[in-house]
């Protein structure tokens, strides 16, 4: 276990892994050259599985390919890069790796928001493995959690009420916010993640949020980094 993954697993308390699915060698080879070797190494050692009692899941990108298509269709990102879902939170936050743009997009499906970024320079310089280690170091339980309308965290209460998630599941609001629902524990249900995420993408206009890093670079605040 490298230093960064150890920090994620032990110091941040995301371990132990559970609901582990061993990754076929064919899947690792299929994604070689598309995803960083560091991520493939994690797959090989730890599998596709949940961490933080199911707060974050490392997933098979192929399973979530229809979700990526649904969310990016009609946006400026459609066709810009080949994007792969590498992780999904318990509430359907998606983390996408672009083959040329790196950790370029996260999607808050609950709120219909797409957060863009661009790490093309780092990918071109061969820093993909470093980015993946940084991704795990940067995961934070409070940020991955969702809060109800009264600003109370939902995850632990959802686990207590509905039970832990299985692979391929998420906690979804029924009805969804776009259909007039409210962010409240009583509206949470265990749902099939792929089906629910595609449905959310089709409900309403997706909001593309500001890329603050790009804005800072354009203003000369990051010295082109």
Backbone bond lengths (Angstrom), bond angles and torsions (degrees), N, CA, C in turn:
res aa  C-N    CA-C-N  psi(-1)  N-CA   C-N-CA  omega(-1)  CA-C   N-CA-C  phi
1 X - - - 1.460 - - 1.526 108.71 -
2 X 1.342 116.79 119.05 1.461 119.49 -178.28 1.533 110.56 -73.36
3 X 1.320 115.26 169.59 1.466 121.36 -173.65 1.520 112.30 -59.03
4 X 1.342 116.26 -42.28 1.471 119.70 -177.03 1.528 111.55 -69.17
5 X 1.331 115.81 -43.46 1.467 118.28 -179.99 1.525 110.29 -69.03
6 X 1.313 117.09 -34.15 1.459 120.85 176.20 1.524 110.70 -62.18
7 X 1.326 116.62 -39.33 1.464 120.34 177.83 1.532 110.35 -63.16
8 X 1.323 116.40 -46.90 1.460 121.85 177.25 1.533 110.94 -59.71
9 X 1.309 116.21 -47.31 1.468 122.81 -171.93 1.525 112.25 -73.45
10 X 1.330 115.83 -46.36 1.463 120.38 -173.96 1.517 113.33 -101.77
11 X 1.327 118.04 -55.31 1.460 120.50 -174.89 1.523 112.01 -66.11
12 X 1.327 116.70 -42.53 1.465 120.03 178.68 1.527 112.19 -85.17
13 X 1.328 117.49 -9.30 1.454 121.57 173.12 1.516 115.14 76.58
14 X 1.340 118.05 26.88 1.465 119.66 178.12 1.526 112.32 -81.97
15 X 1.322 116.99 -17.07 1.456 119.39 177.74 1.520 110.99 -82.11
16 X 1.335 118.44 162.95 1.460 126.31 0.36 1.529 112.32 -82.70
17 X 1.322 114.10 164.08 1.463 119.78 173.59 1.525 109.15 -73.80
18 X 1.335 116.13 151.61 1.461 118.53 174.78 1.524 109.44 -148.71
19 X 1.342 114.89 167.84 1.466 122.27 -176.18 1.534 109.74 56.90
20 X 1.323 116.28 40.20 1.459 120.90 -174.90 1.529 111.60 -69.93
21 X 1.325 114.52 137.04 1.456 122.33 171.70 1.519 107.83 -119.33
22 X 1.323 116.16 119.05 1.463 118.87 177.92 1.523 109.69 -62.45
23 X 1.325 116.23 138.20 1.464 121.48 -177.76 1.528 109.24 -89.99
24 X 1.325 117.62 123.84 1.462 119.61 178.71 1.522 111.44 -60.49
25 X 1.301 115.81 144.33 1.465 120.17 177.21 1.524 110.72 -57.04
26 X 1.340 116.22 -33.65 1.466 119.89 -179.78 1.518 111.56 -63.34
27 X 1.339 117.70 -35.23 1.471 120.98 178.59 1.522 110.71 -70.18
28 X 1.327 116.19 -38.22 1.464 119.56 178.18 1.523 110.13 -63.69
29 X 1.327 117.01 -45.59 1.464 119.88 -178.83 1.528 111.47 -69.32
30 X 1.314 116.79 -34.80 1.461 120.78 178.94 1.525 111.48 -62.37
31 X 1.319 116.35 -31.94 1.467 120.96 -176.93 1.525 113.71 -97.96
32 X 1.327 116.66 -0.44 1.452 119.41 178.66 1.526 109.10 -68.01
33 X 1.318 116.76 128.76 1.454 121.61 -175.64 1.518 112.76 93.12
34 X 1.340 116.71 -18.41 1.459 121.39 176.27 1.528 110.78 -97.59
35 X 1.320 115.45 -38.61 1.463 122.86 179.12 1.524 108.84 -117.95
36 X 1.320 118.05 153.58 1.460 120.31 -179.51 1.526 112.38 -60.20
37 X 1.315 115.43 145.71 1.461 120.31 178.75 1.524 111.50 -58.50
38 X 1.357 116.98 -32.21 1.464 119.81 -179.65 1.520 111.08 -61.30
39 X 1.320 117.13 -41.64 1.463 120.01 178.71 1.520 110.38 -66.41
40 X 1.316 117.23 -41.73 1.466 120.51 178.57 1.522 110.88 -63.40
41 X 1.312 116.63 -33.86 1.463 120.01 176.35 1.526 110.47 -65.98
42 X 1.334 116.53 -41.78 1.468 119.56 176.12 1.523 110.36 -61.78
43 X 1.331 116.34 -42.32 1.461 119.14 176.64 1.527 110.47 -56.12
44 X 1.316 115.58 -48.18 1.455 120.79 -175.64 1.525 111.40 -63.36
45 X 1.334 116.65 -38.00 1.454 120.63 -175.61 1.527 113.15 -85.25
46 X 1.348 116.47 -37.65 1.471 119.70 -171.31 1.525 113.86 -118.14
47 X 1.332 116.99 -11.52 1.454 120.50 177.90 1.520 113.30 78.85
48 X 1.318 114.90 -177.51 1.459 122.04 168.08 1.518 105.98 -86.85
49 X 1.330 118.14 124.93 1.453 119.60 -171.88 1.520 110.90 -165.64
50 X 1.317 114.92 175.83 1.449 121.83 177.83 1.521 110.93 -100.12
51 X 1.323 115.22 152.13 1.459 122.17 174.96 1.530 108.70 -132.78
52 X 1.324 115.84 160.89 1.465 119.27 179.90 1.511 111.82 61.57
53 X 1.354 115.88 39.91 1.470 121.34 -179.70 1.530 111.86 62.94
54 X 1.338 116.03 23.23 1.458 120.57 178.84 1.512 114.27 100.42
55 X 1.320 117.39 9.54 1.465 120.78 179.15 1.527 111.19 -69.46
56 X 1.343 116.97 -32.22 1.463 121.27 178.28 1.530 108.39 -138.47
57 X 1.332 115.49 141.11 1.462 121.66 -178.38 1.516 109.85 -124.43
58 X 1.329 116.08 133.48 1.457 122.01 170.41 1.524 105.62 -91.91
59 X 1.328 116.40 123.98 1.461 119.84 -164.00 1.531 112.14 -125.35
60 X 1.324 113.28 167.87 1.460 122.68 173.66 1.528 108.33 -79.13
61 X 1.319 119.36 113.57 1.467 120.52 -178.02 1.519 113.69 -58.28
62 X 1.322 116.61 -32.84 1.465 119.43 -178.61 1.523 111.32 -62.73
63 X 1.323 116.81 -36.39 1.462 121.13 179.32 1.527 111.60 -63.21
64 X 1.336 116.06 -32.30 1.457 121.02 -175.86 1.531 113.22 -99.77
65 X 1.328 117.64 6.95 1.466 120.40 179.20 1.532 112.55 -57.55
66 X 1.349 119.60 -41.79 1.472 118.72 177.30 1.530 112.87 -63.37
67 X 1.327 116.80 -29.13 1.466 120.84 178.21 1.526 110.06 -68.73
68 X 1.328 116.48 -44.92 1.469 120.97 177.91 1.521 110.15 -59.36
69 X 1.327 116.41 -45.65 1.467 120.37 179.62 1.525 110.95 -59.40
70 X 1.333 116.50 -43.83 1.468 120.23 -177.21 1.519 111.72 -65.59
71 X 1.325 117.06 -39.80 1.463 120.16 -176.37 1.516 113.33 -77.52
72 X 1.327 117.74 -31.23 1.462 120.06 -176.14 1.524 113.32 -95.50
73 X 1.321 117.21 -10.83 1.470 119.96 179.50 1.534 110.72 -59.19
74 X 1.319 115.57 128.82 1.456 120.42 178.61 1.512 115.07 79.89
75 X 1.333 117.45 3.28 1.466 121.22 177.31 1.529 108.89 -101.46
76 X 1.325 117.94 167.55 1.471 119.78 177.10 1.526 113.69 -63.54
77 X 1.332 117.25 -13.03 1.460 120.72 -176.86 1.527 112.54 -88.54
78 X 1.313 116.66 -14.52 1.464 119.83 -179.01 1.527 109.38 -62.61
79 X 1.325 116.22 121.00 1.453 121.16 178.58 1.513 115.19 79.58
80 X 1.333 118.14 -2.20 1.465 120.58 -178.49 1.520 111.04 -74.83
81 X 1.309 116.92 -33.26 1.458 122.63 -177.97 1.524 107.26 -153.79
82 X 1.316 116.55 170.07 1.456 121.19 171.54 1.521 107.51 -95.92
83 X 1.326 116.41 110.96 1.456 122.00 -173.68 1.528 110.45 -102.91
84 X 1.332 115.64 141.91 1.455 122.19 -178.56 1.525 109.19 -132.30
85 X 1.321 117.19 130.39 1.462 120.82 176.33 1.520 109.26 -74.00
86 X 1.322 116.55 122.87 1.464 119.15 179.40 1.525 112.02 -106.50
87 X 1.344 117.54 -21.20 1.459 120.28 -179.26 1.524 109.38 -155.07
88 X 1.340 114.81 151.05 1.461 122.04 179.80 1.521 108.13 -138.75
89 X 1.325 117.02 134.49 1.460 119.77 178.65 1.525 110.49 -84.39
90 X 1.313 115.29 170.32 1.470 121.10 -179.96 1.520 112.29 -62.09
91 X 1.336 117.11 -22.24 1.458 121.10 -179.09 1.532 111.73 -108.48
92 X 1.326 116.11 18.50 1.456 119.49 172.70 1.506 115.52 81.47
93 X 1.324 118.77 26.52 1.455 120.22 169.49 1.522 107.76 -82.49
94 X 1.331 116.06 126.98 1.454 122.22 -174.88 1.522 110.35 -105.51
95 X 1.319 115.85 138.58 1.458 121.46 176.59 1.523 107.84 -117.46
96 X 1.332 116.23 118.23 1.457 121.79 -173.75 1.518 111.26 -109.50
97 X 1.338 114.72 138.96 1.457 121.86 172.57 1.517 108.58 -105.28
98 X 1.322 117.06 125.65 1.451 121.74 174.10 1.515 109.74 -96.18
99 X 1.325 117.01 136.51 1.467 119.96 -175.10 1.525 112.32 -59.93
100 X 1.320 117.37 -32.32 1.467 120.09 178.43 1.524 112.75 -110.23
101 X 1.339 117.72 -14.94 1.467 120.69 -175.49 1.524 113.74 -111.06
102 X 1.333 117.50 -2.21 1.458 120.41 175.28 1.521 112.81 72.06
103 X 1.316 115.62 -146.53 1.466 121.54 178.88 1.520 108.11 -74.93
104 X 1.328 114.26 76.46 1.454 120.79 -164.67 1.515 114.30 -97.04
105 X 1.320 118.12 -23.73 1.461 119.55 -173.21 1.521 110.02 -141.42
106 X 1.324 115.77 135.76 1.463 121.43 164.36 1.525 107.15 -124.09
107 X 1.313 114.96 147.67 1.461 120.87 -175.69 1.517 109.10 -126.75
108 X 1.317 116.61 122.19 1.453 121.79 172.87 1.524 107.35 -93.96
109 X 1.319 115.60 92.04 1.467 119.87 -173.76 1.523 111.92 -65.89
110 X 1.312 116.93 -31.86 1.460 121.04 -179.26 1.522 110.90 -58.44
111 X 1.349 115.51 -39.03 1.460 121.57 -175.19 1.526 112.88 -105.59
112 X 1.333 117.67 -0.09 1.456 120.84 178.43 1.514 113.74 69.57
113 X 1.324 117.52 33.27 1.456 121.72 -174.94 1.524 111.42 -114.24
114 X 1.331 115.97 137.27 1.459 122.99 175.14 1.526 107.74 -113.37
115 X 1.321 115.95 123.85 1.466 121.51 -179.34 1.524 108.65 -107.01
116 X 1.335 117.92 109.12 1.464 120.42 -176.44 1.517 112.87 -88.91
117 X 1.307 114.59 161.00 1.451 122.45 172.80 1.519 107.45 -158.87
118 X 1.299 117.25 179.78 1.457 120.84 179.37 1.519 108.99 -156.80
119 X 1.325 115.63 110.98 1.455 121.21 178.93 1.526 110.03 -114.23
120 X 1.341 115.43 36.29 1.464 120.88 -177.14 1.522 112.30 -57.39
121 X 1.324 116.48 -40.77 1.461 119.88 -178.08 1.523 110.88 -61.43
122 X 1.320 116.62 -43.55 1.459 120.00 179.67 1.518 112.49 -65.43
123 X 1.337 116.51 -39.69 1.465 120.12 177.79 1.524 109.70 -63.62
124 X 1.326 116.65 -45.36 1.466 121.22 -179.33 1.526 111.49 -62.20
125 X 1.325 116.87 -29.60 1.461 121.36 179.65 1.531 112.64 -87.55
126 X 1.341 116.44 4.92 1.458 120.13 177.76 1.509 115.01 77.07
127 X 1.332 117.22 28.23 1.464 121.33 -177.02 1.531 113.40 -98.91
128 X 1.326 116.66 18.67 1.457 119.84 -177.80 1.519 113.38 -58.77
129 X 1.323 117.66 -42.73 1.463 120.46 179.68 1.518 111.10 -61.79
130 X 1.325 115.94 -41.43 1.466 120.71 178.22 1.529 110.54 -62.65
131 X 1.328 116.50 -39.59 1.470 120.29 179.13 1.521 111.41 -63.38
132 X 1.328 116.49 -41.05 1.460 119.64 179.80 1.526 110.78 -65.20
133 X 1.323 116.98 -42.78 1.465 118.74 177.04 1.527 110.48 -62.81
134 X 1.327 115.98 -38.84 1.460 119.82 176.90 1.517 112.69 -65.32
135 X 1.325 116.50 -34.16 1.469 120.23 177.32 1.522 110.60 -59.43
136 X 1.323 116.60 -47.59 1.455 119.60 -178.70 1.528 111.41 -67.06
137 X 1.309 117.13 -40.92 1.466 120.36 177.95 1.529 110.45 -60.69
138 X 1.326 116.59 -35.59 1.460 120.75 -175.24 1.512 115.60 -81.94
139 X 1.331 117.87 -7.91 1.464 119.27 179.68 1.522 110.25 -68.83
140 X 1.319 114.87 136.07 1.468 121.24 -174.33 1.527 108.30 -134.74
141 X 1.308 116.58 130.50 1.466 120.41 -175.90 1.522 112.54 -61.57
142 X 1.315 116.76 -42.37 1.465 119.19 -178.66 1.523 111.22 -64.66
143 X 1.335 117.29 -37.56 1.460 120.64 -179.44 1.529 111.65 -71.62
144 X 1.330 117.88 -30.66 1.454 121.46 -179.89 1.532 112.16 -79.51
145 X 1.303 116.24 -23.21 1.463 121.44 178.39 1.530 109.38 -71.61
146 X 1.298 116.73 161.86 1.460 122.79 170.90 1.517 108.31 -116.62
147 X 1.318 115.78 154.54 1.466 120.77 178.04 1.508 110.09 -114.79
148 X 1.323 115.63 150.14 1.460 119.59 177.97 1.527 109.82 -78.96
149 X 1.317 116.26 -176.55 1.459 120.38 -176.65 1.526 113.01 -64.02
150 X 1.333 115.77 -17.14 1.460 120.33 177.40 1.528 111.51 -98.64
151 X 1.342 116.89 14.27 1.463 123.43 177.89 1.517 113.19 66.30
152 X 1.335 117.73 28.15 1.459 121.20 176.45 1.523 108.69 -100.21
153 X 1.341 118.23 130.88 1.463 120.88 179.81 1.531 111.46 -57.48
154 X 1.323 114.87 144.31 1.463 120.28 -173.03 1.523 114.35 -102.54
155 X 1.328 118.76 -28.81 1.459 119.39 -164.62 1.527 113.26 -59.70
156 X 1.314 118.11 -54.86 1.470 119.72 -177.25 1.519 111.36 -60.32
157 X 1.318 116.96 -36.75 1.465 120.20 178.98 1.526 110.88 -70.25
158 X 1.333 116.73 -34.53 1.465 119.80 177.19 1.519 111.01 -66.62
159 X 1.341 115.96 -41.77 1.466 119.50 177.67 1.525 110.57 -61.59
160 X 1.330 116.63 -42.78 1.464 120.69 -179.08 1.522 111.40 -65.21
161 X 1.327 116.64 -39.29 1.461 119.99 -176.58 1.527 112.76 -81.06
162 X 1.333 116.07 -43.05 1.461 120.49 -170.78 1.521 114.24 -106.42
163 X 1.332 116.24 -13.07 1.450 120.33 -176.56 1.521 111.18 90.72
164 X 1.336 115.92 164.57 1.458 120.05 -179.14 1.529 109.69 -68.55
165 X 1.309 114.20 152.87 1.457 120.25 179.28 1.523 110.79 -75.77
166 X 1.316 115.58 152.54 1.445 122.12 166.83 1.520 108.50 -97.11
167 X 1.314 116.57 164.46 1.462 120.63 175.74 1.525 109.03 -55.70
168 X 1.333 115.77 135.68 1.459 119.88 179.66 1.507 114.62 86.72
169 X 1.330 117.56 4.33 1.463 121.79 178.36 1.526 110.08 -113.33
170 X 1.331 114.83 162.60 1.458 122.17 172.05 1.522 107.65 -149.27
171 X 1.332 116.08 167.94 1.459 120.96 172.09 1.526 107.16 -91.58
172 X 1.331 116.24 117.20 1.450 120.80 -179.87 1.511 111.85 -116.34
173 X 1.330 115.52 149.89 1.462 120.50 176.20 1.521 109.45 -83.85
174 X 1.317 115.84 129.42 1.455 121.60 178.98 1.529 108.36 -130.03
175 X 1.353 118.31 110.29 1.458 126.56 1.00 1.532 112.10 -74.16
176 X 1.326 115.03 158.95 1.465 120.95 178.97 1.519 110.36 -66.49
177 X 1.325 115.74 159.15 1.461 120.19 179.26 1.521 111.66 -57.47
178 X 1.334 116.62 -38.32 1.465 120.43 -178.82 1.521 112.45 -67.13
179 X 1.336 116.82 -15.46 1.463 121.39 178.24 1.524 111.80 -104.15
180 X 1.320 115.43 15.61 1.459 119.44 176.83 1.511 114.68 94.93
181 X 1.336 117.60 7.38 1.455 120.28 178.22 1.516 111.54 -73.75
182 X 1.315 115.69 173.08 1.463 120.69 177.65 1.513 108.89 -124.36
183 X 1.314 115.10 155.95 1.465 121.33 -177.74 1.520 108.06 -84.23
184 X 1.315 115.58 90.12 1.450 121.37 -173.55 1.526 108.91 -145.81
185 X 1.310 116.56 145.58 1.456 121.35 -178.40 1.530 112.00 -54.99
186 X 1.332 117.31 -37.44 1.461 119.70 -176.15 1.523 112.52 -67.27
187 X 1.338 117.65 -15.95 1.457 121.25 179.47 1.522 113.03 -98.43
188 X 1.340 117.53 -1.56 1.454 120.15 179.44 1.523 110.91 -81.02
189 X 1.321 115.07 139.71 1.457 122.43 174.36 1.516 109.11 -138.63
190 X 1.322 115.93 153.66 1.452 119.74 168.66 1.523 108.03 -74.72
191 X 1.329 116.47 128.17 1.467 120.63 -178.47 1.521 109.31 -135.15
192 X 1.334 115.42 159.86 1.456 120.39 172.60 1.521 108.15 -67.59
193 X 1.322 116.75 123.78 1.463 120.59 -171.07 1.520 112.43 -63.36
194 X 1.315 118.47 -50.73 1.463 120.62 -175.93 1.523 111.01 -62.35
195 X 1.314 117.28 -47.03 1.466 121.13 179.98 1.525 111.31 -60.30
196 X 1.332 116.13 -45.41 1.461 120.55 -177.24 1.526 111.27 -68.46
197 X 1.319 116.95 -40.47 1.461 120.21 -178.83 1.527 112.00 -66.14
198 X 1.315 116.75 -38.56 1.468 119.51 176.44 1.524 110.01 -65.82
199 X 1.313 116.92 -41.14 1.467 120.86 177.94 1.517 111.10 -60.64
200 X 1.340 117.18 -43.51 1.458 120.28 179.97 1.524 111.62 -63.16
201 X 1.321 116.77 -36.69 1.470 120.18 179.65 1.515 111.73 -64.32
202 X 1.311 117.06 -26.11 1.463 121.83 -174.99 1.519 113.50 -94.39
203 X 1.332 116.82 -2.64 1.465 119.64 -172.94 1.521 114.24 -79.58
204 X 1.304 116.92 -34.26 1.458 117.64 -174.75 1.503 111.15 -165.25
205 X 1.323 115.14 -174.30 1.455 120.77 -178.38 1.524 110.61 -68.13
206 X 1.321 115.65 132.25 1.453 120.95 176.97 1.526 109.20 -85.96
207 X 1.308 116.12 133.72 1.461 121.24 -179.25 1.526 109.60 -93.08
208 X 1.326 116.40 123.89 1.461 120.84 175.15 1.524 107.50 -93.21
209 X 1.316 115.77 117.31 1.450 121.04 -173.11 1.520 110.54 -86.10
210 X 1.303 116.14 167.63 1.455 122.43 -176.79 1.521 111.11 -71.61
211 X 1.325 115.68 136.38 1.461 121.79 174.47 1.526 107.57 -89.39
212 X 1.316 116.59 94.51 1.457 120.63 -172.87 1.532 111.56 -69.22
213 X 1.334 116.80 -29.79 1.467 119.04 178.92 1.522 109.94 -67.30
214 X 1.344 116.11 -44.58 1.463 120.04 178.43 1.523 110.55 -62.07
215 X 1.332 116.70 -39.76 1.465 120.07 178.94 1.529 111.07 -64.09
216 X 1.338 116.01 -39.67 1.458 119.64 179.72 1.524 111.01 -66.39
217 X 1.341 116.53 -39.38 1.464 119.84 177.40 1.523 110.66 -64.03
218 X 1.337 115.53 -42.98 1.463 119.47 -179.05 1.531 111.23 -63.11
219 X 1.332 115.74 -29.67 1.463 120.09 178.96 1.526 112.50 -86.06
220 X 1.339 116.04 0.47 1.453 119.76 179.29 1.505 114.90 77.44
221 X 1.328 116.61 17.55 1.452 119.80 -175.54 1.528 113.31 -85.57
222 X 1.343 115.73 -15.75 1.456 119.03 -179.87 1.513 112.51 -114.46
223 X 1.293 117.18 10.57 1.470 122.88 176.58 1.519 112.61 54.37
224 X 1.354 115.15 35.17 1.460 119.61 175.66 1.503 115.19 78.97
225 X 1.359 117.77 3.79 1.456 119.70 -178.48 1.522 110.03 -73.08
